[in-house]
Amino acid sequence: MIAPPYLYALEEENDFDKESEEKARRLEIEYEKLAKEMKCQFLRASDYVKDIGGDGVHLTAEGHKRLAEAVAQAIEIAWQ
């Protein structure tokens, strides 16, 4: 189970504000609890993705690459 990376409220008008940012951060706690309950692996995308695009939500190409590498590594470890 992968908790989504953090999003960032931008100064310009968009659908996300500081409250949205905080809710997204709390969401990873719930994902981690659920992963433990379901006895499945958990990955916190925010540990790997530091590059969020200009909209404050979507990953950059580098962010996608880092997340893909983290997922591949987690899968490799799980299959050992």
Distance bins in CASP14 RR format, pairs under 12 A and 6 or more apart:
PFRMAT RR
TARGET T0000
AUTHOR 0000-0000-0000
RMODE 2
METHOD distances of the structure
MODEL  1
1 27 0 0 0 0 0 1 0 0 0 0 0
1 28 0 0 0 0 0 1 0 0 0 0 0
1 30 0 0 0 0 0 1 0 0 0 0 0
1 31 1 0 1 0 0 0 0 0 0 0 0
1 32 0 0 0 0 1 0 0 0 0 0 0
1 33 0 0 0 0 0 1 0 0 0 0 0
1 34 1 0 0 1 0 0 0 0 0 0 0
1 35 1 0 1 0 0 0 0 0 0 0 0
1 36 0 0 0 0 1 0 0 0 0 0 0
1 37 0 0 0 0 0 1 0 0 0 0 0
1 38 1 0 0 1 0 0 0 0 0 0 0
1 39 0 0 0 0 0 1 0 0 0 0 0
1 40 1 0 1 0 0 0 0 0 0 0 0
1 41 1 0 0 1 0 0 0 0 0 0 0
1 42 1 0 1 0 0 0 0 0 0 0 0
1 43 1 0 0 1 0 0 0 0 0 0 0
1 44 0 0 0 0 1 0 0 0 0 0 0
1 45 0 0 0 0 0 1 0 0 0 0 0
1 71 0 0 0 0 0 1 0 0 0 0 0
1 74 0 0 0 0 0 1 0 0 0 0 0
2 27 0 0 0 0 0 1 0 0 0 0 0
2 28 0 0 0 0 1 0 0 0 0 0 0
2 31 1 0 0 1 0 0 0 0 0 0 0
2 32 0 0 0 0 0 1 0 0 0 0 0
2 34 0 0 0 0 0 1 0 0 0 0 0
2 35 0 0 0 0 1 0 0 0 0 0 0
2 40 0 0 0 0 0 1 0 0 0 0 0
2 41 0 0 0 0 1 0 0 0 0 0 0
2 42 1 0 0 1 0 0 0 0 0 0 0
2 43 1 0 1 0 0 0 0 0 0 0 0
2 44 1 0 0 1 0 0 0 0 0 0 0
2 45 1 0 1 0 0 0 0 0 0 0 0
2 46 0 0 0 0 0 1 0 0 0 0 0
2 47 0 0 0 0 0 1 0 0 0 0 0
2 48 0 0 0 0 1 0 0 0 0 0 0
2 49 0 0 0 0 0 1 0 0 0 0 0
2 67 1 0 0 1 0 0 0 0 0 0 0
2 68 0 0 0 0 0 1 0 0 0 0 0
2 70 0 0 0 0 1 0 0 0 0 0 0
2 71 1 0 0 1 0 0 0 0 0 0 0
2 74 0 0 0 0 1 0 0 0 0 0 0
2 75 0 0 0 0 0 1 0 0 0 0 0
3 24 0 0 0 0 1 0 0 0 0 0 0
3 25 0 0 0 0 1 0 0 0 0 0 0
3 26 0 0 0 0 0 1 0 0 0 0 0
3 27 1 0 0 1 0 0 0 0 0 0 0
3 28 1 1 0 0 0 0 0 0 0 0 0
3 29 0 0 0 0 1 0 0 0 0 0 0
3 30 0 0 0 0 1 0 0 0 0 0 0
3 31 1 1 0 0 0 0 0 0 0 0 0
3 32 1 0 0 1 0 0 0 0 0 0 0
3 33 0 0 0 0 0 1 0 0 0 0 0
3 34 0 0 0 0 1 0 0 0 0 0 0
3 35 0 0 0 0 1 0 0 0 0 0 0
3 41 0 0 0 0 0 1 0 0 0 0 0
3 42 1 0 0 1 0 0 0 0 0 0 0
3 43 1 0 0 1 0 0 0 0 0 0 0
3 44 1 0 1 0 0 0 0 0 0 0 0
3 45 1 0 1 0 0 0 0 0 0 0 0
3 46 1 0 0 1 0 0 0 0 0 0 0
3 47 0 0 0 0 1 0 0 0 0 0 0
3 48 0 0 0 0 0 1 0 0 0 0 0
3 49 0 0 0 0 0 1 0 0 0 0 0
3 67 0 0 0 0 0 1 0 0 0 0 0
3 70 0 0 0 0 0 1 0 0 0 0 0
4 23 0 0 0 0 0 1 0 0 0 0 0
4 24 1 0 0 1 0 0 0 0 0 0 0
4 25 0 0 0 0 0 1 0 0 0 0 0
4 26 0 0 0 0 0 1 0 0 0 0 0
4 27 1 0 0 1 0 0 0 0 0 0 0
4 28 1 0 0 1 0 0 0 0 0 0 0
4 30 0 0 0 0 0 1 0 0 0 0 0
4 31 0 0 0 0 1 0 0 0 0 0 0
4 43 0 0 0 0 0 1 0 0 0 0 0
4 44 0 0 0 0 1 0 0 0 0 0 0
4 45 1 0 1 0 0 0 0 0 0 0 0
4 46 0 0 0 0 1 0 0 0 0 0 0
4 47 0 0 0 0 0 1 0 0 0 0 0
4 48 0 0 0 0 0 1 0 0 0 0 0
4 49 0 0 0 0 1 0 0 0 0 0 0
4 52 0 0 0 0 0 1 0 0 0 0 0
4 57 0 0 0 0 1 0 0 0 0 0 0
4 58 0 0 0 0 0 1 0 0 0 0 0
4 59 0 0 0 0 1 0 0 0 0 0 0
4 67 0 0 0 0 1 0 0 0 0 0 0
5 21 0 0 0 0 0 1 0 0 0 0 0
5 24 0 0 0 0 1 0 0 0 0 0 0
5 25 0 0 0 0 0 1 0 0 0 0 0
5 27 0 0 0 0 0 1 0 0 0 0 0
5 28 0 0 0 0 1 0 0 0 0 0 0
5 31 0 0 0 0 0 1 0 0 0 0 0
5 43 0 0 0 0 0 1 0 0 0 0 0
5 44 0 0 0 0 1 0 0 0 0 0 0
5 45 1 0 1 0 0 0 0 0 0 0 0
5 46 1 0 1 0 0 0 0 0 0 0 0
5 47 0 0 0 0 1 0 0 0 0 0 0
5 48 1 0 0 1 0 0 0 0 0 0 0
5 49 1 0 1 0 0 0 0 0 0 0 0
5 50 0 0 0 0 1 0 0 0 0 0 0
5 51 0 0 0 0 1 0 0 0 0 0 0
5 52 1 0 0 1 0 0 0 0 0 0 0
5 53 0 0 0 0 0 1 0 0 0 0 0
5 56 0 0 0 0 1 0 0 0 0 0 0
5 57 0 0 0 0 1 0 0 0 0 0 0
5 58 0 0 0 0 1 0 0 0 0 0 0
5 59 1 0 0 1 0 0 0 0 0 0 0
5 60 0 0 0 0 0 1 0 0 0 0 0
5 63 0 0 0 0 1 0 0 0 0 0 0
5 64 0 0 0 0 0 1 0 0 0 0 0
5 66 0 0 0 0 1 0 0 0 0 0 0
5 67 1 0 0 1 0 0 0 0 0 0 0
5 70 0 0 0 0 0 1 0 0 0 0 0
6 16 0 0 0 0 0 1 0 0 0 0 0
6 20 0 0 0 0 0 1 0 0 0 0 0
6 21 1 0 0 1 0 0 0 0 0 0 0
6 22 0 0 0 0 1 0 0 0 0 0 0
6 23 0 0 0 0 0 1 0 0 0 0 0
6 24 1 0 1 0 0 0 0 0 0 0 0
6 25 1 0 1 0 0 0 0 0 0 0 0
6 26 0 0 0 0 0 1 0 0 0 0 0
6 27 0 0 0 0 1 0 0 0 0 0 0
6 28 0 0 0 0 1 0 0 0 0 0 0
6 44 0 0 0 0 1 0 0 0 0 0 0
6 45 0 0 0 0 1 0 0 0 0 0 0
6 46 1 0 1 0 0 0 0 0 0 0 0
6 47 0 0 0 0 0 1 0 0 0 0 0
6 48 0 0 0 0 0 1 0 0 0 0 0
6 49 0 0 0 0 1 0 0 0 0 0 0
6 50 0 0 0 0 1 0 0 0 0 0 0
6 51 0 0 0 0 0 1 0 0 0 0 0
6 52 1 0 0 1 0 0 0 0 0 0 0
6 53 0 0 0 0 0 1 0 0 0 0 0
6 56 0 0 0 0 1 0 0 0 0 0 0
6 57 0 0 0 0 1 0 0 0 0 0 0
6 59 0 0 0 0 0 1 0 0 0 0 0
7 14 0 0 0 0 0 1 0 0 0 0 0
7 15 0 0 0 0 0 1 0 0 0 0 0
7 16 1 0 1 0 0 0 0 0 0 0 0
7 17 0 0 0 0 0 1 0 0 0 0 0
7 18 0 0 0 0 0 1 0 0 0 0 0
7 19 0 0 0 0 0 1 0 0 0 0 0
7 20 1 0 0 1 0 0 0 0 0 0 0
7 21 1 0 0 1 0 0 0 0 0 0 0
7 22 0 0 0 0 0 1 0 0 0 0 0
7 23 0 0 0 0 1 0 0 0 0 0 0
7 24 1 0 1 0 0 0 0 0 0 0 0
7 25 0 0 0 0 1 0 0 0 0 0 0
7 27 0 0 0 0 1 0 0 0 0 0 0
7 28 0 0 0 0 0 1 0 0 0 0 0
7 45 0 0 0 0 0 1 0 0 0 0 0
7 46 0 0 0 0 1 0 0 0 0 0 0
7 49 0 0 0 0 0 1 0 0 0 0 0
7 52 1 0 0 1 0 0 0 0 0 0 0
7 53 0 0 0 0 1 0 0 0 0 0 0
7 54 0 0 0 0 0 1 0 0 0 0 0
7 55 0 0 0 0 1 0 0 0 0 0 0
7 56 1 0 1 0 0 0 0 0 0 0 0
7 57 1 0 1 0 0 0 0 0 0 0 0
7 58 0 0 0 0 1 0 0 0 0 0 0
7 59 0 0 0 0 0 1 0 0 0 0 0
8 14 0 0 0 0 0 1 0 0 0 0 0
8 16 1 0 0 1 0 0 0 0 0 0 0
8 17 0 0 0 0 0 1 0 0 0 0 0
8 18 0 0 0 0 1 0 0 0 0 0 0
8 20 0 0 0 0 1 0 0 0 0 0 0
8 21 1 0 0 1 0 0 0 0 0 0 0
8 22 0 0 0 0 0 1 0 0 0 0 0
8 24 0 0 0 0 1 0 0 0 0 0 0
8 25 0 0 0 0 0 1 0 0 0 0 0
8 46 0 0 0 0 0 1 0 0 0 0 0
8 49 0 0 0 0 0 1 0 0 0 0 0
8 50 0 0 0 0 0 1 0 0 0 0 0
8 51 0 0 0 0 0 1 0 0 0 0 0
8 52 1 0 1 0 0 0 0 0 0 0 0
8 53 0 0 0 0 1 0 0 0 0 0 0
8 54 0 0 0 0 1 0 0 0 0 0 0
8 55 0 0 0 0 1 0 0 0 0 0 0
8 56 1 0 1 0 0 0 0 0 0 0 0
8 57 1 0 0 1 0 0 0 0 0 0 0
8 58 0 0 0 0 0 1 0 0 0 0 0
9 15 0 0 0 0 1 0 0 0 0 0 0
9 16 1 0 1 0 0 0 0 0 0 0 0
9 17 1 0 1 0 0 0 0 0 0 0 0
9 18 1 0 1 0 0 0 0 0 0 0 0
9 19 0 0 0 0 1 0 0 0 0 0 0
9 20 1 0 0 1 0 0 0 0 0 0 0
9 21 1 0 1 0 0 0 0 0 0 0 0
9 22 0 0 0 0 1 0 0 0 0 0 0
9 23 0 0 0 0 0 1 0 0 0 0 0
9 24 0 0 0 0 1 0 0 0 0 0 0
9 25 0 0 0 0 0 1 0 0 0 0 0
9 52 0 0 0 0 0 1 0 0 0 0 0
9 55 0 0 0 0 0 1 0 0 0 0 0
9 56 1 0 0 1 0 0 0 0 0 0 0
9 57 0 0 0 0 1 0 0 0 0 0 0
10 16 1 0 0 1 0 0 0 0 0 0 0
10 17 0 0 0 0 1 0 0 0 0 0 0
10 18 0 0 0 0 0 1 0 0 0 0 0
10 20 0 0 0 0 0 1 0 0 0 0 0
10 21 0 0 0 0 1 0 0 0 0 0 0
10 52 0 0 0 0 0 1 0 0 0 0 0
10 53 0 0 0 0 1 0 0 0 0 0 0
10 54 1 0 0 1 0 0 0 0 0 0 0
10 55 1 0 0 1 0 0 0 0 0 0 0
10 56 1 0 1 0 0 0 0 0 0 0 0
10 57 0 0 0 0 1 0 0 0 0 0 0
11 17 0 0 0 0 0 1 0 0 0 0 0
11 18 0 0 0 0 0 1 0 0 0 0 0
11 54 0 0 0 0 0 1 0 0 0 0 0
11 56 0 0 0 0 0 1 0 0 0 0 0
12 54 0 0 0 0 1 0 0 0 0 0 0
12 55 0 0 0 0 1 0 0 0 0 0 0
12 56 0 0 0 0 0 1 0 0 0 0 0
13 55 0 0 0 0 0 1 0 0 0 0 0
14 20 0 0 0 0 1 0 0 0 0 0 0
14 21 0 0 0 0 0 1 0 0 0 0 0
14 54 0 0 0 0 0 1 0 0 0 0 0
14 55 1 0 0 1 0 0 0 0 0 0 0
14 56 1 0 0 1 0 0 0 0 0 0 0
14 57 0 0 0 0 1 0 0 0 0 0 0
14 58 0 0 0 0 0 1 0 0 0 0 0
15 21 0 0 0 0 0 1 0 0 0 0 0
15 55 0 0 0 0 1 0 0 0 0 0 0
15 56 0 0 0 0 0 1 0 0 0 0 0
15 57 0 0 0 0 1 0 0 0 0 0 0
16 22 0 0 0 0 0 1 0 0 0 0 0
16 23 0 0 0 0 1 0 0 0 0 0 0
16 24 0 0 0 0 1 0 0 0 0 0 0
16 52 0 0 0 0 0 1 0 0 0 0 0
16 54 0 0 0 0 0 1 0 0 0 0 0
16 55 0 0 0 0 1 0 0 0 0 0 0
16 56 1 0 0 1 0 0 0 0 0 0 0
16 57 1 0 0 1 0 0 0 0 0 0 0
16 58 0 0 0 0 0 1 0 0 0 0 0
17 23 0 0 0 0 1 0 0 0 0 0 0
17 24 0 0 0 0 0 1 0 0 0 0 0
17 56 0 0 0 0 0 1 0 0 0 0 0
18 24 0 0 0 0 0 1 0 0 0 0 0
18 25 0 0 0 0 0 1 0 0 0 0 0
19 25 0 0 0 0 0 1 0 0 0 0 0
19 26 0 0 0 0 0 1 0 0 0 0 0
20 26 0 0 0 0 0 1 0 0 0 0 0
20 27 0 0 0 0 0 1 0 0 0 0 0
20 56 0 0 0 0 0 1 0 0 0 0 0
20 57 0 0 0 0 1 0 0 0 0 0 0
21 27 0 0 0 0 0 1 0 0 0 0 0
21 46 0 0 0 0 0 1 0 0 0 0 0
21 52 0 0 0 0 0 1 0 0 0 0 0
21 56 0 0 0 0 1 0 0 0 0 0 0
21 57 0 0 0 0 0 1 0 0 0 0 0
22 28 0 0 0 0 0 1 0 0 0 0 0
22 29 0 0 0 0 0 1 0 0 0 0 0
23 29 0 0 0 0 0 1 0 0 0 0 0
23 30 0 0 0 0 0 1 0 0 0 0 0
24 30 0 0 0 0 0 1 0 0 0 0 0
24 31 0 0 0 0 0 1 0 0 0 0 0
24 45 0 0 0 0 0 1 0 0 0 0 0
24 46 0 0 0 0 1 0 0 0 0 0 0
24 52 0 0 0 0 0 1 0 0 0 0 0
24 56 0 0 0 0 0 1 0 0 0 0 0
24 57 0 0 0 0 1 0 0 0 0 0 0
25 31 0 0 0 0 0 1 0 0 0 0 0
25 44 0 0 0 0 0 1 0 0 0 0 0
25 45 0 0 0 0 0 1 0 0 0 0 0
25 46 0 0 0 0 1 0 0 0 0 0 0
26 32 0 0 0 0 0 1 0 0 0 0 0
26 33 0 0 0 0 0 1 0 0 0 0 0
27 33 0 0 0 0 0 1 0 0 0 0 0
27 34 0 0 0 0 0 1 0 0 0 0 0
27 44 0 0 0 0 0 1 0 0 0 0 0
27 45 0 0 0 0 0 1 0 0 0 0 0
27 46 0 0 0 0 0 1 0 0 0 0 0
28 34 0 0 0 0 0 1 0 0 0 0 0
28 35 0 0 0 0 0 1 0 0 0 0 0
28 42 0 0 0 0 1 0 0 0 0 0 0
28 43 0 0 0 0 0 1 0 0 0 0 0
28 44 1 0 1 0 0 0 0 0 0 0 0
28 45 0 0 0 0 1 0 0 0 0 0 0
28 46 1 0 0 1 0 0 0 0 0 0 0
28 47 0 0 0 0 1 0 0 0 0 0 0
28 49 0 0 0 0 0 1 0 0 0 0 0
29 35 0 0 0 0 0 1 0 0 0 0 0
29 36 0 0 0 0 0 1 0 0 0 0 0
29 42 0 0 0 0 0 1 0 0 0 0 0
29 44 0 0 0 0 1 0 0 0 0 0 0
29 46 0 0 0 0 0 1 0 0 0 0 0
30 36 0 0 0 0 0 1 0 0 0 0 0
30 37 0 0 0 0 0 1 0 0 0 0 0
30 42 0 0 0 0 0 1 0 0 0 0 0
31 37 0 0 0 0 0 1 0 0 0 0 0
31 38 0 0 0 0 0 1 0 0 0 0 0
31 40 0 0 0 0 0 1 0 0 0 0 0
31 41 0 0 0 0 0 1 0 0 0 0 0
31 42 1 0 0 1 0 0 0 0 0 0 0
31 43 0 0 0 0 1 0 0 0 0 0 0
31 44 0 0 0 0 1 0 0 0 0 0 0
31 45 0 0 0 0 1 0 0 0 0 0 0
31 46 0 0 0 0 0 1 0 0 0 0 0
32 38 0 0 0 0 0 1 0 0 0 0 0
32 40 0 0 0 0 0 1 0 0 0 0 0
32 41 0 0 0 0 0 1 0 0 0 0 0
32 42 1 0 1 0 0 0 0 0 0 0 0
32 43 0 0 0 0 1 0 0 0 0 0 0
32 44 1 0 0 1 0 0 0 0 0 0 0
32 45 0 0 0 0 0 1 0 0 0 0 0
32 46 0 0 0 0 0 1 0 0 0 0 0
32 47 0 0 0 0 0 1 0 0 0 0 0
33 40 0 0 0 0 0 1 0 0 0 0 0
33 42 0 0 0 0 1 0 0 0 0 0 0
34 40 0 0 0 0 1 0 0 0 0 0 0
34 41 0 0 0 0 0 1 0 0 0 0 0
34 42 0 0 0 0 1 0 0 0 0 0 0
35 41 1 0 0 1 0 0 0 0 0 0 0
35 42 1 1 0 0 0 0 0 0 0 0 0
35 43 0 0 0 0 1 0 0 0 0 0 0
35 44 0 0 0 0 0 1 0 0 0 0 0
35 74 0 0 0 0 0 1 0 0 0 0 0
36 42 1 0 0 1 0 0 0 0 0 0 0
40 74 0 0 0 0 0 1 0 0 0 0 0
40 78 0 0 0 0 1 0 0 0 0 0 0
41 70 0 0 0 0 0 1 0 0 0 0 0
41 71 0 0 0 0 1 0 0 0 0 0 0
41 73 0 0 0 0 0 1 0 0 0 0 0
41 74 1 0 1 0 0 0 0 0 0 0 0
41 75 0 0 0 0 1 0 0 0 0 0 0
41 76 0 0 0 0 0 1 0 0 0 0 0
41 77 0 0 0 0 1 0 0 0 0 0 0
41 78 1 0 1 0 0 0 0 0 0 0 0
41 79 0 0 0 0 0 1 0 0 0 0 0
42 70 0 0 0 0 0 1 0 0 0 0 0
42 71 0 0 0 0 0 1 0 0 0 0 0
42 74 0 0 0 0 1 0 0 0 0 0 0
42 78 0 0 0 0 0 1 0 0 0 0 0
43 49 0 0 0 0 0 1 0 0 0 0 0
43 66 0 0 0 0 0 1 0 0 0 0 0
43 67 0 0 0 0 1 0 0 0 0 0 0
43 68 0 0 0 0 0 1 0 0 0 0 0
43 69 0 0 0 0 0 1 0 0 0 0 0
43 70 1 0 0 1 0 0 0 0 0 0 0
43 71 1 0 0 1 0 0 0 0 0 0 0
43 72 0 0 0 0 0 1 0 0 0 0 0
43 73 0 0 0 0 1 0 0 0 0 0 0
43 74 1 0 1 0 0 0 0 0 0 0 0
43 75 0 0 0 0 0 1 0 0 0 0 0
43 77 0 0 0 0 0 1 0 0 0 0 0
43 78 0 0 0 0 0 1 0 0 0 0 0
44 67 0 0 0 0 0 1 0 0 0 0 0
44 70 0 0 0 0 1 0 0 0 0 0 0
44 71 0 0 0 0 0 1 0 0 0 0 0
44 74 0 0 0 0 0 1 0 0 0 0 0
45 51 0 0 0 0 0 1 0 0 0 0 0
45 52 0 0 0 0 0 1 0 0 0 0 0
45 59 0 0 0 0 1 0 0 0 0 0 0
45 63 0 0 0 0 1 0 0 0 0 0 0
45 64 0 0 0 0 0 1 0 0 0 0 0
45 66 0 0 0 0 1 0 0 0 0 0 0
45 67 1 0 1 0 0 0 0 0 0 0 0
45 68 0 0 0 0 0 1 0 0 0 0 0
45 69 0 0 0 0 0 1 0 0 0 0 0
45 70 1 0 0 1 0 0 0 0 0 0 0
45 71 0 0 0 0 1 0 0 0 0 0 0
45 74 0 0 0 0 0 1 0 0 0 0 0
46 52 0 0 0 0 1 0 0 0 0 0 0
46 59 0 0 0 0 0 1 0 0 0 0 0
46 63 0 0 0 0 0 1 0 0 0 0 0
46 66 0 0 0 0 0 1 0 0 0 0 0
46 67 0 0 0 0 1 0 0 0 0 0 0
46 70 0 0 0 0 0 1 0 0 0 0 0
47 63 0 0 0 0 0 1 0 0 0 0 0
47 66 0 0 0 0 1 0 0 0 0 0 0
47 67 0 0 0 0 1 0 0 0 0 0 0
47 69 0 0 0 0 0 1 0 0 0 0 0
47 70 1 0 0 1 0 0 0 0 0 0 0
47 71 0 0 0 0 0 1 0 0 0 0 0
47 73 0 0 0 0 0 1 0 0 0 0 0
47 74 0 0 0 0 0 1 0 0 0 0 0
48 59 0 0 0 0 0 1 0 0 0 0 0
48 62 0 0 0 0 0 1 0 0 0 0 0
48 63 1 0 0 1 0 0 0 0 0 0 0
48 64 0 0 0 0 0 1 0 0 0 0 0
48 65 0 0 0 0 1 0 0 0 0 0 0
48 66 1 0 1 0 0 0 0 0 0 0 0
48 67 1 0 1 0 0 0 0 0 0 0 0
48 68 0 0 0 0 1 0 0 0 0 0 0
48 69 1 0 0 1 0 0 0 0 0 0 0
48 70 1 0 1 0 0 0 0 0 0 0 0
48 71 0 0 0 0 1 0 0 0 0 0 0
48 72 0 0 0 0 0 1 0 0 0 0 0
48 73 0 0 0 0 1 0 0 0 0 0 0
48 74 0 0 0 0 0 1 0 0 0 0 0
49 56 0 0 0 0 0 1 0 0 0 0 0
49 57 0 0 0 0 0 1 0 0 0 0 0
49 58 0 0 0 0 0 1 0 0 0 0 0
49 59 1 0 1 0 0 0 0 0 0 0 0
49 60 0 0 0 0 1 0 0 0 0 0 0
49 61 0 0 0 0 0 1 0 0 0 0 0
49 62 0 0 0 0 1 0 0 0 0 0 0
49 63 1 0 1 0 0 0 0 0 0 0 0
49 64 0 0 0 0 1 0 0 0 0 0 0
49 65 0 0 0 0 1 0 0 0 0 0 0
49 66 1 0 1 0 0 0 0 0 0 0 0
49 67 1 0 1 0 0 0 0 0 0 0 0
49 68 0 0 0 0 0 1 0 0 0 0 0
49 69 0 0 0 0 0 1 0 0 0 0 0
49 70 0 0 0 0 1 0 0 0 0 0 0
49 71 0 0 0 0 0 1 0 0 0 0 0
50 59 0 0 0 0 0 1 0 0 0 0 0
50 60 0 0 0 0 1 0 0 0 0 0 0
50 62 0 0 0 0 1 0 0 0 0 0 0
50 63 1 0 0 1 0 0 0 0 0 0 0
50 65 0 0 0 0 0 1 0 0 0 0 0
50 66 1 0 0 1 0 0 0 0 0 0 0
50 67 0 0 0 0 0 1 0 0 0 0 0
50 70 0 0 0 0 0 1 0 0 0 0 0
51 58 0 0 0 0 0 1 0 0 0 0 0
51 59 1 0 0 1 0 0 0 0 0 0 0
51 60 1 0 1 0 0 0 0 0 0 0 0
51 61 0 0 0 0 1 0 0 0 0 0 0
51 62 1 0 1 0 0 0 0 0 0 0 0
51 63 1 0 1 0 0 0 0 0 0 0 0
51 64 0 0 0 0 1 0 0 0 0 0 0
51 65 0 0 0 0 1 0 0 0 0 0 0
51 66 1 0 0 1 0 0 0 0 0 0 0
51 67 0 0 0 0 1 0 0 0 0 0 0
52 58 1 0 0 1 0 0 0 0 0 0 0
52 59 1 0 0 1 0 0 0 0 0 0 0
52 60 1 0 0 1 0 0 0 0 0 0 0
52 61 0 0 0 0 0 1 0 0 0 0 0
52 62 0 0 0 0 0 1 0 0 0 0 0
52 63 1 0 0 1 0 0 0 0 0 0 0
52 64 0 0 0 0 0 1 0 0 0 0 0
52 66 0 0 0 0 0 1 0 0 0 0 0
52 67 0 0 0 0 0 1 0 0 0 0 0
53 59 1 0 0 1 0 0 0 0 0 0 0
53 60 1 0 1 0 0 0 0 0 0 0 0
53 61 0 0 0 0 1 0 0 0 0 0 0
53 62 0 0 0 0 1 0 0 0 0 0 0
53 63 0 0 0 0 1 0 0 0 0 0 0
53 64 0 0 0 0 0 1 0 0 0 0 0
54 60 0 0 0 0 1 0 0 0 0 0 0
58 64 0 0 0 0 1 0 0 0 0 0 0
58 67 0 0 0 0 0 1 0 0 0 0 0
59 65 0 0 0 0 1 0 0 0 0 0 0
59 66 0 0 0 0 1 0 0 0 0 0 0
59 67 1 0 0 1 0 0 0 0 0 0 0
59 68 0 0 0 0 0 1 0 0 0 0 0
60 66 0 0 0 0 1 0 0 0 0 0 0
60 67 0 0 0 0 0 1 0 0 0 0 0
61 67 0 0 0 0 0 1 0 0 0 0 0
61 68 0 0 0 0 0 1 0 0 0 0 0
62 68 0 0 0 0 0 1 0 0 0 0 0
62 69 0 0 0 0 0 1 0 0 0 0 0
63 69 0 0 0 0 1 0 0 0 0 0 0
63 70 0 0 0 0 1 0 0 0 0 0 0
63 71 0 0 0 0 0 1 0 0 0 0 0
64 70 0 0 0 0 0 1 0 0 0 0 0
64 71 0 0 0 0 0 1 0 0 0 0 0
65 71 0 0 0 0 0 1 0 0 0 0 0
65 72 0 0 0 0 0 1 0 0 0 0 0
66 72 0 0 0 0 0 1 0 0 0 0 0
66 73 0 0 0 0 0 1 0 0 0 0 0
67 73 0 0 0 0 0 1 0 0 0 0 0
67 74 0 0 0 0 0 1 0 0 0 0 0
68 74 0 0 0 0 0 1 0 0 0 0 0
68 75 0 0 0 0 0 1 0 0 0 0 0
69 75 0 0 0 0 0 1 0 0 0 0 0
69 76 0 0 0 0 0 1 0 0 0 0 0
70 76 0 0 0 0 0 1 0 0 0 0 0
70 77 0 0 0 0 0 1 0 0 0 0 0
71 77 0 0 0 0 0 1 0 0 0 0 0
71 78 0 0 0 0 0 1 0 0 0 0 0
72 78 0 0 0 0 0 1 0 0 0 0 0
72 79 0 0 0 0 0 1 0 0 0 0 0
73 79 0 0 0 0 0 1 0 0 0 0 0
73 80 0 0 0 0 0 1 0 0 0 0 0
74 80 0 0 0 0 0 1 0 0 0 0 0
END
